[in-house]
Amino acid sequence: MKITVKIPGSCGELIQGEFNAEPFLITCPIDLFTTVTISDEFNGRINLGVKSQKMLKMTLKYLGRDNFNFGIELKSDLPHGKGMASSSADIAAVAKAVTLAFGVELTAEEILKLAVSIEPTDGIFFNGIVAMNPVNGKILCRFNSPTNYKIAIFDFGGKIDTLNFKRQTNFYISELPANLNIEMTTASALANQKILFKPQLEEIINFSKLLGAISVNVAHTGTVIGVFFDESKSLTEVKKCAEIIAKKFQHIKFIKVAKLIDGGIITTKN
């Protein structure tokens, strides 16, 4: 028996703020993943962090199980403490894989209910893109599949303890957008400067737009930013633009170019 579960990470949040007196974020799933494998062909708990271990125990309790006699391994493309939803992807993938090992199909809603009891959670494991309350797990609305956006991801350095970071907002909206508008990300990013300052962010935004970028988003409780380009720019062109940005603003590090994708859970059983 071998079960593999893949869940995407994120490049921060498309928007984070407050709506109707409750916190919300709009997910920004990208093509970098956490992968959890469960098998009876190996033993042990490999690369599971504290939160993933906690989710394993919680999931077993949820299923009414006392023992877990399979091997489990976690691998991730996502750095921790950067605002790329690494913890959310890890714990969600563990929950899904463990329940599948016992023949149970856990829904995204059920995973979210478990996850928010551990920490504020990014709903990158929901299909498509969603607006949600990361604290209580309430899904506010869902958006259609994203257009072909490429994101040049940069890091300001350091790490943020997202579990202990006091969630605040300086971005308030009276209604959620009916359609996903990527250009709204810039306003949310700039509003967050009073909460978690990123040096020269406005200058980076203005310079990026001169190179053809359509928007910039941030990890509101992390250290990364994303520079968005639409389908008119090839991958090679986006990489070249990213190198130009990194050369001009040497206090940020270019990580890689990712694609904005549908969120969700990818499972394989053998």
C-alpha positions, 0 to 999 in steps of 0.5 A: 500500500502506498498513498501520496497526497500533494497540496500546493503552497502559496505566495502570501495572500492575494488579499488579506484584511477585514470584512464585516468585522472578521478577518479574511484572506484570499488564497494564492495557491502556486505550483510548489507543493508539500507531499506526504507519502504513507506506506507499509513498505517503510517505517517511522515518521520522517520529516514531520515537524511539531505541527504535523505530528500534532495533526497526525495525533488529532486525525487518529483521534478524529478517526477513533484510532489508537495506533498508526502502523504505517510509515509516513514521510513529508517532503516540501518545496516550501520554506518555513517562516516565509508566508508561503503556507508551508505549515497549512500545506503540511498539516492538511496533507498529513490529515488527508493522507492519514485518513486515506490510509484508513479508507476514509475520504476527509473533505477540505471542510473537515481538514480545515476544521482540524487545522484551525484548532492548531493555527490560523490556516490558509485554505490552499487545499480548497479547489480553486481560489477562496476567500476565508476566515483563517482563524475560524475556518469559515469560507466566505466565497469561491472564485473561478479558476485563475488566469495564466499568471506567472509570479516572480517570488522575492524574499526580504529575508528572515523568518516570521513565527506565524503562530505567534504573530499578532494578526492585524489589518489596515485593509478594510472592504465593505463587500467581497469582489464578485470576480477575482481582480489581481490588481487589488493585491497591490492595495492590500500589500501597501496597506500592510506596510503599517503592520509588517513593513517591507523596505522599499516596497512601493519603489519595487512595485513602481519599478516592476510595473515599468517592466510590465508587471500588473500587480504585486502581492505580499505575505501579510504575515511573512517575508515574501512578495510576488510580482505578477505578470500575465500570459503576454510574458513568457517564462523566460521574459519573467525570469529576466524581469526578476533578475533586473528587479533583484539587481536594482533592489539588492536587499531582496532575493529572487527565489523563483518564478511560480504559476498561480494555480487552482488550489486543491488536493492531489491524491495517488493510491497504489 
